[in-house]
Every structure is written in structure tokens, then in C-alpha cells.
Amino acid sequence: MIKKTKFVVLASLAIAAILIWTAVYIQEEQKFLRVYFFDVGQGDAILIQKNSCQILIDGGPNKKILQKLGQAMPFWDKNIELMISTHPDHDHLAGLNYVLQRYRVSLILETDIRCETKTCQKWQSFDASRKIAKIGQQIKLTPNWLINILSVKESIVAKMLYQDKSFLFTGDAGFATEQELINNNFNLKSDVLKVAHHGSKNATSQEFLEQVRPEIAVISVGKNNQYGHPTPEVLERLKNIKVLRTDLFGDIEIKQNLY
């Protein structure tokens, strides 16, 4: 009887400790907006997290994204509120297929770019709520948390604003899309720029950078990749900007204190 009583007391203390830890964790997390640029090799995978709301932009080329989400998200949270597939290239899309097998996704935002690869066929086979992204579309998550769709031509280009912080996610947009964004007179000024196409020489023009004027430029790129990304031309254009690269730093987390 005494042993049973001790067990009940210890179990009660353990449950109380878990509840207290959970409450403290949730209270602490409310103070921050976190944006993760995951090291998934040669590909893009970005997680935006505020409290229990998660937005996933692309998933990289393989199932490595599952490990990354497991590390960044609370173990009890298996919901992703918004998934954005910027375009159907394998190094952006393949990982999302693995995510859809493990997580519940409230809404998928994608392009209408046609694709007949096995990766795309699997992507289309999932039963999920989907919308085609359109220029000018605005996703309002909270009164001061917005995502604006600026282009869907080659790849979804989205600008996120939270309070006074701004991020520009460019997918694999090239020079033509950059020029279109400039010609459309969009406000491109952003604190953080996700450098397009892993630092390809055919993107991130000087004129575009002069419009964005980022404090930080993030390059998602694999180690020793066959394409030579990021290229010397792009690194030269970024020389006066703080550059963070997943091939050099691994996972990159940008945390914004909201209070």
C-alpha cells in the first residue's frame, strides 16, 4: 500500500511538473516570432513559427525536413496552419510530400505551374485544402501579421510583415521576376531577404538589392553542390550585406522579440 501511495505521489508530481513546464514554455514562446531556414542540402525549407501557428515554405529535396520540424516544433503539435509550395522543382517540393504524410495541414498555397514528375504526381495525390496563389493576394494571420503574394510567375514570391519586421521570400525567382516586381512598384524593402535560387548568377540583381535593402541575406544551399552556388557574382553583389548560408552555418534561426 505504501509503495502504491509513493507511486501515485511521484506520478502526480511528474504530471504537475510537465504541466508547469508546458505553461512556462507557451508563455515564453509568445514573446517571439521565429523563422528557421533549415539546412536540408541543396534546396529550400523555411519554417515560420509564432505560438502554435506554423507556416512552412517549401520542404527541401528529401525527408530531412521531418527531423528539422521535430526539433523546431513542440512534440505535441502535429498541425501546420499554412504550407506554401513556391514551385514544383524537386529540391523545393519533395520534402513537402513527407510532411503531408506526418502532419495535418490546414491550407496549401501553390502555383498553377504544370509538372508531370513522380514528385508532382505524389504531391497532387494528397487530399488537402488547396488554393492557387495570385498576385496581390493577402493572407492575414493576425491584425499585425500579414503575408503578401507579389509574384507567381516563375515561383511564388511572398513578403511577410510582422509588426516592424519584414521578410522577403523569393523561391527560385530570376532576373525577369525581379524586374517585374520593380516595375509593379511593390514596396520590396525588407529586413531579411531569402536569396533566390540558392545564389544563382541569374538572380539577385544589383537593382533588385537596391530596392530590397536587406540587413540580412540568407542563402539556402547544399555543401559542395554541383551547381557552384552561391556564385561569385552574387556574393560580390551581397558584399555589404550580412550573409548567412546554410552550407556554412547549418540551420539558421532568426528570432524576433515581440515585446
C-alpha positions in Angstrom: 0.0 0.0 0.0 2.8 2.4 0.9 4.6 1.6 -2.4 1.4 2.3 -4.3 0.9 5.6 -2.5 4.5 6.6 -3.3 4.0 5.7 -6.9 0.8 7.9 -7.1 2.6 10.8 -5.5 5.5 10.6 -7.8 3.2 10.3 -10.8 1.3 13.3 -9.7 4.5 15.3 -9.2 5.7 14.3 -12.7 2.4 15.4 -14.3 2.4 18.7 -12.4 6.0 19.3 -13.5 5.0 18.6 -17.1 2.1 21.0 -16.9 4.2 23.7 -15.3 6.9 23.3 -17.9 4.4 23.4 -20.7 2.8 26.6 -19.3 6.2 28.3 -19.0 7.2 27.2 -22.5 4.0 28.5 -24.0 4.3 31.8 -22.1 7.9 32.2 -23.2 7.2 31.3 -26.8 4.6 34.0 -27.1 7.4 36.6 -26.9 9.0 35.5 -30.2 8.5 35.2 -33.9 10.9 32.6 -35.2 11.9 32.0 -38.8 14.0 28.9 -39.5 16.0 28.4 -42.7 16.7 24.7 -42.5 19.9 23.0 -43.7 18.3 20.3 -46.0 21.1 20.2 -48.5 20.6 21.7 -52.0 17.1 23.0 -51.5 14.7 25.4 -49.6 12.8 24.6 -46.4 11.6 27.5 -44.2 9.5 27.3 -41.1 7.8 30.4 -39.6 6.6 29.9 -36.1 4.6 32.1 -33.7 3.0 30.4 -30.7 1.1 27.3 -32.0 0.9 28.7 -35.6 3.4 27.3 -38.2 3.9 28.3 -41.8 6.1 26.0 -43.9 7.6 27.4 -47.2 9.0 24.5 -49.3 10.4 21.3 -47.9 13.7 20.6 -49.5 14.7 17.5 -51.6 14.2 14.7 -49.1 12.8 13.5 -45.8 15.3 15.5 -43.8 12.6 18.1 -43.2 10.9 15.8 -40.8 13.8 15.8 -38.5 14.0 19.5 -38.7 10.4 20.0 -37.9 10.6 17.6 -35.0 13.4 19.7 -33.5 11.7 23.1 -34.0 8.1 22.3 -33.2 6.7 21.2 -29.8 6.4 17.4 -29.7 2.6 17.6 -29.2 2.0 19.9 -32.2 1.3 18.0 -35.5 -0.5 20.8 -37.2 0.8 23.2 -39.9 -1.6 26.0 -40.5 -0.2 27.1 -43.9 2.1 25.3 -46.4 3.4 27.2 -49.3 4.9 25.4 -52.3 6.7 28.1 -54.2 7.1 26.0 -57.4 7.3 22.3 -58.2 11.1 21.7 -58.6 12.2 18.6 -56.7 14.6 20.5 -54.3 11.6 22.5 -53.0 8.7 20.1 -53.3 9.9 16.6 -52.5 10.1 17.2 -48.8 6.6 18.5 -48.6 5.3 15.1 -49.6 6.9 13.6 -46.5 5.4 16.4 -44.3 1.9 15.7 -45.7 2.3 12.0 -44.6 3.0 13.0 -41.0 1.3 16.4 -40.3 -2.1 17.8 -40.7 -2.0 20.9 -43.0 -4.9 23.3 -42.9 -4.2 25.0 -46.2 -1.8 24.6 -49.1 -0.9 27.6 -51.3 0.7 26.7 -54.6 1.2 27.8 -58.2 -0.6 26.5 -61.3 2.7 25.6 -62.9 2.3 22.2 -64.7 4.5 19.4 -63.7 4.3 15.7 -64.5 7.2 14.3 -62.5 6.7 11.5 -59.9 7.3 14.0 -57.2 4.5 16.2 -58.6 2.2 13.3 -59.1 2.6 12.3 -55.5 2.1 15.9 -54.4 -1.2 16.1 -56.2 -2.4 12.8 -54.7 -2.8 14.2 -51.2 -6.3 15.1 -50.2 -5.7 18.6 -48.7 -7.3 22.1 -48.9 -5.5 24.0 -51.7 -5.5 27.4 -53.2 -3.7 28.8 -56.3 -1.6 31.8 -55.3 -2.4 35.1 -57.1 -0.6 38.4 -57.3 -2.0 40.8 -54.7 -3.4 38.0 -52.5 -3.0 38.8 -48.8 -3.0 36.3 -46.0 -3.9 37.8 -42.7 -2.9 35.6 -39.8 -3.4 38.2 -37.1 -4.0 42.0 -37.3 -0.3 42.7 -37.4 0.9 39.5 -39.2 0.5 39.6 -43.0 1.8 37.7 -46.0 1.5 39.4 -49.3 1.9 37.5 -52.6 4.0 39.6 -55.0 4.6 37.2 -57.9 3.6 33.7 -59.1 5.4 33.8 -62.5 8.4 31.5 -62.0 7.9 30.9 -58.3 5.8 32.3 -55.5 7.4 35.5 -54.1 6.0 36.5 -50.8 6.6 39.3 -48.4 5.9 38.7 -44.7 5.3 41.5 -42.3 5.1 41.1 -38.5 4.9 44.3 -36.5 8.0 46.2 -37.7 9.9 43.2 -39.1 9.8 42.2 -42.8 11.0 39.1 -44.7 11.1 38.6 -48.5 10.9 35.0 -49.6 11.8 34.7 -53.3 11.8 31.0 -54.1 13.7 30.5 -57.4 12.7 33.8 -58.9 15.1 35.1 -61.5 16.0 38.4 -63.1 12.7 38.6 -65.1 10.6 38.3 -62.0 12.8 40.7 -60.1 12.3 43.3 -62.8 8.6 42.7 -62.8 8.4 43.3 -59.1 10.3 46.6 -59.5 8.1 47.6 -62.5 5.0 46.9 -60.4 6.2 49.4 -57.8 5.8 47.0 -54.9 7.4 48.0 -51.7 10.2 45.5 -51.6 12.1 46.9 -48.7 12.7 44.0 -46.3 14.9 43.4 -43.2 15.6 39.8 -44.3 16.0 38.5 -47.9 15.9 34.9 -48.8 18.3 34.9 -51.7 16.6 33.5 -54.8 17.7 30.2 -56.5 20.4 29.4 -53.9 22.6 32.2 -55.1 22.4 31.6 -58.8 24.1 34.1 -61.1 20.7 34.6 -62.8 19.0 36.2 -59.8 19.6 38.9 -57.1 20.4 41.7 -59.4 22.0 44.9 -58.1 18.9 46.9 -59.0 16.8 44.4 -57.1 19.0 44.6 -54.0 18.8 48.4 -54.1 15.1 48.1 -53.8 15.1 45.5 -51.0 18.0 46.9 -49.0 18.1 44.0 -46.6 20.1 43.9 -43.4 20.4 40.1 -43.7 20.6 37.9 -46.8 20.0 34.1 -46.3 21.3 31.6 -48.8 19.9 28.1 -48.6 22.4 25.9 -50.3 24.0 22.4 -50.1 27.6 21.8 -49.3 29.8 21.1 -52.4 26.8 21.3 -54.7 27.3 20.6 -58.4 25.9 24.0 -59.5 28.6 26.1 -57.8 26.0 28.0 -55.7 26.3 30.6 -54.4 28.1 32.1 -57.4 30.9 34.7 -57.1 28.8 37.2 -58.9 26.0 37.1 -56.3 28.4 37.1 -53.4 30.1 40.2 -54.8 26.7 41.9 -55.1 26.0 41.0 -51.4 29.4 42.1 -50.1 28.0 44.9 -48.0 25.1 42.8 -46.5 25.3 40.3 -43.7 25.1 36.9 -45.4 24.1 33.7 -43.7 24.5 30.4 -45.5 23.1 27.0 -44.6 26.2 25.3 -46.1 28.4 27.2 -43.7 26.2 27.7 -40.6 23.7 24.8 -40.8 20.2 25.7 -39.7 19.7 29.4 -39.4 17.2 30.8 -36.9 16.1 34.4 -36.9 14.3 35.2 -33.7 12.3 38.5 -33.3 11.4 39.6 -29.8 7.8 40.9 -30.0 7.8 42.7 -26.6 
